Amino acid sequence: MNVMRTINQRFRDLGFQVGIASQVFVRDISQRTSLVVEGKRERGYSTYRYTFYKITYYPKGSYEKVYMENVSPKRVLQRVTSFIYFMEGVRS
C-alpha cells in the first residue's frame, strides 16, 4: 500500500526541522552552515513555490548560495534529496 506523505514528513525524513509547516525547513550541516528551504504562495500557482539555499554565518556577516528558486514541491524535494545523498556519500 502506497501511503502519500506530506512535504513536512519528507523533509523530516531528510533530517530537516520544520519551522513553519509547508513553508520553512532547516537542516544544520555544521556549526555555522545550514540548508534552508522556504516556500511561499505565488500568484498563478496552485502550490507553494520553493527556494533552496545554503547559508553560512560569519562573525561579520553571512554568505548565501542559492541552488533553486521558484520551483514546485516535487522539484525541490528531488534536488534536496540529491544534495543530501551527495553530501552524505549515499549512492542512489
C-alpha positions as CSV (number, residue, x, y, z in Angstrom):
1,M,0.0,0.0,0.0
2,N,1.4,3.4,-1.1
3,V,0.8,6.0,1.6
4,M,1.2,9.6,0.5
5,R,3.5,11.5,2.8
6,T,3.3,15.3,3.3
7,I,6.1,17.6,2.4
8,N,6.7,18.1,6.1
9,Q,7.2,14.4,6.6
10,R,9.5,14.1,3.6
11,F,11.7,16.9,4.8
12,R,11.8,15.4,8.4
13,D,13.0,12.1,6.8
14,L,15.9,14.1,5.2
15,G,16.9,15.5,8.6
16,F,15.3,18.9,8.4
17,Q,13.5,20.7,11.2
18,V,10.1,22.1,10.2
19,G,10.0,25.7,11.1
20,I,6.6,26.6,9.7
21,A,4.6,23.7,8.2
22,S,4.9,23.6,4.4
23,Q,6.9,26.8,4.4
24,V,10.2,26.7,6.2
25,F,12.6,23.8,6.6
26,V,16.1,24.0,8.1
27,R,18.9,21.5,8.4
28,D,22.2,22.4,10.1
29,I,25.2,20.8,8.4
30,S,27.8,22.4,10.5
31,Q,28.1,24.8,13.4
32,R,27.8,27.8,11.1
33,T,26.1,26.4,8.0
34,S,22.5,25.4,7.3
35,L,20.5,24.2,4.4
36,V,17.2,26.1,4.1
37,V,14.1,25.6,2.0
38,E,11.5,28.3,2.0
39,G,8.1,28.2,0.4
40,K,5.7,30.9,-0.4
41,R,2.4,31.4,-2.3
42,E,2.9,32.8,-5.8
43,R,0.1,34.2,-8.0
44,G,-0.7,31.7,-10.8
45,Y,0.4,28.6,-9.0
46,S,-1.8,26.2,-7.0
47,T,1.0,25.0,-4.7
48,Y,3.7,26.8,-2.8
49,R,6.8,27.7,-4.8
50,Y,10.1,26.9,-3.1
51,T,13.6,28.3,-2.8
52,F,16.5,26.1,-1.7
53,Y,19.7,27.6,-0.4
54,K,22.7,27.1,1.8
55,I,23.6,29.9,4.3
56,T,26.9,30.2,6.2
57,Y,27.2,32.7,9.1
58,Y,30.5,34.5,9.8
59,P,31.3,36.9,12.6
60,K,30.9,39.9,10.3
61,G,28.0,38.7,8.1
62,S,26.8,35.7,6.1
63,Y,27.1,34.1,2.7
64,E,24.2,32.6,0.9
65,K,24.4,30.1,-2.1
66,V,21.0,29.7,-3.9
67,Y,20.5,26.4,-5.6
68,M,16.9,26.7,-6.8
69,E,14.3,29.5,-6.9
70,N,10.5,29.4,-7.5
71,V,10.2,25.7,-8.1
72,S,7.5,23.1,-7.4
73,P,7.4,20.9,-4.3
74,K,8.3,17.9,-6.4
75,R,11.4,19.6,-8.0
76,V,12.7,21.0,-4.7
77,L,12.3,17.6,-3.0
78,Q,14.2,15.9,-5.8
79,R,17.0,18.4,-5.7
80,V,17.3,18.5,-1.9
81,T,17.3,14.7,-1.8
82,S,20.0,14.5,-4.4
83,F,22.1,17.1,-2.5
84,I,21.7,15.3,0.8
85,Y,22.7,11.9,-0.7
86,F,25.7,13.5,-2.4
87,M,26.7,15.3,0.8
88,E,26.4,12.0,2.8
89,G,28.1,9.9,0.1
90,V,25.0,7.8,-0.5
91,R,24.6,6.2,-3.9
92,S,21.0,6.1,-5.2
